[in-house]
Amino acid sequence: MKQILCYLLAILLLLCLAKMPYGYYILIRYISTFAFAYLAYDLFVSKRVELGILFTALAILFQPFLKLALGRVMWNVVDVVVAIGLIVMASSIFVKKR
């Protein structure tokens, strides 16, 4: 479930590179905030504190209530870096070790 969430969130963030209506970006901020908060909680419960802190920071960065005005280019860079990070994490960290 967490892997699918990470992959879907990565796709949604990469779609921010396209010209979309402003409402899409606001929706992505809400979805990202809730997804990162959920993943942070799960990581804290799993005793992965460092990653939990990272996902908490991402939830704060993407939160829609007190918007951080980075500009479109900087947000595109953030979206790509976070999307790549989500894909890497979903394919390696969330995989159960045998």
One Martini backbone bead per residue (centre of mass of N, CA, C, O) as a GRO file, in nm:
protein
   98
    1MET     BB    1   0.059   0.062  -0.022
    2LYS     BB    2   0.302   0.258   0.011
    3GLN     BB    3   0.411   0.221  -0.272
    4ILE     BB    4   0.168   0.325  -0.427
    5LEU     BB    5   0.162   0.604  -0.298
    6CYS     BB    6   0.442   0.691  -0.399
    7TYR     BB    7   0.392   0.658  -0.702
    8LEU     BB    8   0.143   0.845  -0.725
    9LEU     BB    9   0.279   1.098  -0.611
   10ALA     BB   10   0.499   1.116  -0.824
   11ILE     BB   11   0.311   1.155  -1.064
   12LEU     BB   12   0.168   1.411  -0.960
   13LEU     BB   13   0.430   1.581  -0.943
   14LEU     BB   14   0.510   1.553  -1.247
   15LEU     BB   15   0.245   1.695  -1.352
   16CYS     BB   16   0.341   1.986  -1.258
   17LEU     BB   17   0.510   2.045  -1.523
   18ALA     BB   18   0.260   2.099  -1.638
   19LYS     BB   19  -0.002   2.273  -1.764
   20MET     BB   20  -0.216   2.371  -1.509
   21PRO     BB   21  -0.447   2.429  -1.310
   22TYR     BB   22  -0.443   2.580  -1.008
   23GLY     BB   23  -0.615   2.361  -0.856
   24TYR     BB   24  -0.412   2.130  -0.886
   25TYR     BB   25  -0.191   2.243  -0.697
   26ILE     BB   26  -0.367   2.250  -0.448
   27LEU     BB   27  -0.442   1.952  -0.442
   28ILE     BB   28  -0.149   1.850  -0.418
   29ARG     BB   29  -0.094   1.976  -0.144
   30TYR     BB   30  -0.300   1.811   0.012
   31ILE     BB   31  -0.214   1.527  -0.070
   32SER     BB   32   0.082   1.552   0.020
   33THR     BB   33   0.039   1.616   0.314
   34PHE     BB   34  -0.119   1.357   0.389
   35ALA     BB   35   0.086   1.150   0.281
   36PHE     BB   36   0.336   1.243   0.446
   37ALA     BB   37   0.204   1.213   0.722
   38TYR     BB   38   0.143   0.912   0.702
   39LEU     BB   39   0.436   0.820   0.645
   40ALA     BB   40   0.559   0.939   0.899
   41TYR     BB   41   0.397   0.780   1.101
   42ASP     BB   42   0.484   0.499   1.001
   43LEU     BB   43   0.788   0.547   1.050
   44PHE     BB   44   0.774   0.598   1.354
   45VAL     BB   45   0.646   0.322   1.423
   46SER     BB   46   0.903   0.172   1.270
   47LYS     BB   47   1.169   0.325   1.376
   48ARG     BB   48   1.216   0.565   1.136
   49VAL     BB   49   1.307   0.865   1.220
   50GLU     BB   50   1.456   1.004   0.986
   51LEU     BB   51   1.227   0.962   0.777
   52GLY     BB   52   1.006   1.093   0.945
   53ILE     BB   53   1.132   1.375   0.938
   54LEU     BB   54   1.134   1.410   0.634
   55PHE     BB   55   0.820   1.377   0.593
   56THR     BB   56   0.746   1.611   0.776
   57ALA     BB   57   0.889   1.829   0.610
   58LEU     BB   58   0.721   1.776   0.353
   59ALA     BB   59   0.448   1.843   0.477
   60ILE     BB   60   0.525   2.137   0.540
   61LEU     BB   61   0.605   2.229   0.254
   62PHE     BB   62   0.309   2.137   0.117
   63GLN     BB   63   0.135   2.300   0.271
   64PRO     BB   64  -0.167   2.514   0.215
   65PHE     BB   65  -0.184   2.745   0.445
   66LEU     BB   66   0.139   2.832   0.439
   67LYS     BB   67   0.272   2.954   0.181
   68LEU     BB   68   0.552   2.885  -0.022
   69ALA     BB   69   0.729   3.116  -0.221
   70LEU     BB   70   0.930   2.983  -0.493
   71GLY     BB   71   0.830   2.935  -0.759
   72ARG     BB   72   0.802   2.752  -1.039
   73VAL     BB   73   1.090   2.645  -1.079
   74MET     BB   74   1.143   2.549  -0.789
   75TRP     BB   75   0.899   2.359  -0.772
   76ASN     BB   76   0.992   2.175  -1.000
   77VAL     BB   77   1.244   2.078  -0.859
   78VAL     BB   78   1.107   1.965  -0.609
   79ASP     BB   79   0.920   1.765  -0.753
   80VAL     BB   80   1.143   1.594  -0.884
   81VAL     BB   81   1.307   1.517  -0.633
   82VAL     BB   82   1.072   1.387  -0.477
   83ALA     BB   83   0.988   1.181  -0.690
   84ILE     BB   84   1.255   1.031  -0.699
   85GLY     BB   85   1.261   0.962  -0.398
   86LEU     BB   86   0.998   0.796  -0.396
   87ILE     BB   87   1.085   0.581  -0.598
   88VAL     BB   88   1.332   0.481  -0.445
   89MET     BB   89   1.189   0.413  -0.178
   90ALA     BB   90   0.970   0.220  -0.293
   91SER     BB   91   1.194   0.016  -0.420
   92SER     BB   92   1.356  -0.026  -0.126
   93ILE     BB   93   1.255   0.044   0.172
   94PHE     BB   94   0.951  -0.086   0.160
   95VAL     BB   95   1.083  -0.342   0.130
   96LYS     BB   96   1.085  -0.646   0.245
   97LYS     BB   97   1.287  -0.816   0.446
   98ARG     BB   98   1.425  -1.158   0.464
   0.00000   0.00000   0.00000
